[in-house]
Amino acid sequence: MNNTEMQKETCTRCRKGMVSPVTVDAEHTHDGETVSFNETFMRCCNNCGREYFTEEQSDARQMAITNAIRAKARAAYDGRD
């Protein structure tokens, strides 16, 4: 399902509002190290405010966190941090 199709979905909670993808800057802390990354999730912004991740968005979020942690570790190992 692409973003255009997702924007046409009705919220499954309130059954009134429309959901749409939202991308924000986010942070994640792992073993005392914080990394920044972009994450996308769905929001019913015009009625109940429900927020949730689709399966694809959840997978992408986990990959973004993993890549950010690896990049930070690589930079520290290379002496660039």
C-alpha positions in Angstrom: 0.0 0.0 0.0 1.5 3.4 -0.9 1.2 6.7 1.0 -1.7 7.9 -1.2 -3.7 4.8 -0.5 -2.9 5.1 3.3 -4.2 8.8 3.3 -7.6 7.6 2.2 -8.0 5.2 5.1 -10.6 5.9 7.8 -9.3 5.6 11.4 -10.1 2.2 12.9 -10.6 3.7 16.4 -13.0 6.6 15.9 -14.3 5.6 12.4 -14.6 9.3 11.5 -11.1 10.8 10.9 -8.8 10.1 8.1 -5.3 8.7 8.8 -2.1 9.9 7.1 1.6 9.3 7.4 3.7 11.6 9.5 7.5 11.8 9.6 9.3 13.2 12.6 12.8 13.4 14.1 13.1 10.8 16.8 15.7 9.5 19.3 16.4 6.1 20.7 18.6 5.2 23.6 20.4 1.8 23.7 23.0 0.8 26.3 23.2 4.5 27.4 23.9 5.7 23.9 21.3 8.0 22.2 20.9 8.1 18.4 18.8 10.3 16.2 16.8 9.1 13.2 13.6 9.8 11.2 10.5 7.8 11.8 7.2 7.6 9.9 4.0 6.6 11.5 0.2 7.0 10.9 -1.8 9.6 12.6 -5.6 10.4 12.7 -4.9 14.1 13.1 -8.4 15.4 12.3 -10.4 13.7 15.0 -9.1 11.4 17.7 -5.3 11.8 17.3 -4.6 8.0 17.3 -1.0 7.2 16.3 0.3 3.8 15.2 2.9 2.1 13.0 2.1 -0.1 10.1 4.1 -3.3 9.8 6.3 -1.7 7.1 6.8 1.5 9.2 7.7 -0.6 12.2 10.3 -2.6 10.2 11.7 0.6 8.7 12.0 2.2 12.2 13.9 -0.8 13.6 16.3 -0.7 10.6 16.8 3.1 11.0 17.7 2.6 14.7 20.0 -0.3 13.9 21.8 1.7 11.2 22.1 4.8 13.4 23.6 2.7 16.3 26.0 1.0 13.8 27.1 4.4 12.3 27.7 5.9 15.8 29.8 2.8 16.8 31.7 2.9 13.6 32.5 6.6 14.0 33.6 6.0 17.6 35.8 3.1 16.4 37.3 5.2 13.6 38.0 8.0 16.1 35.6 10.4 14.5 33.3 10.8 17.4 
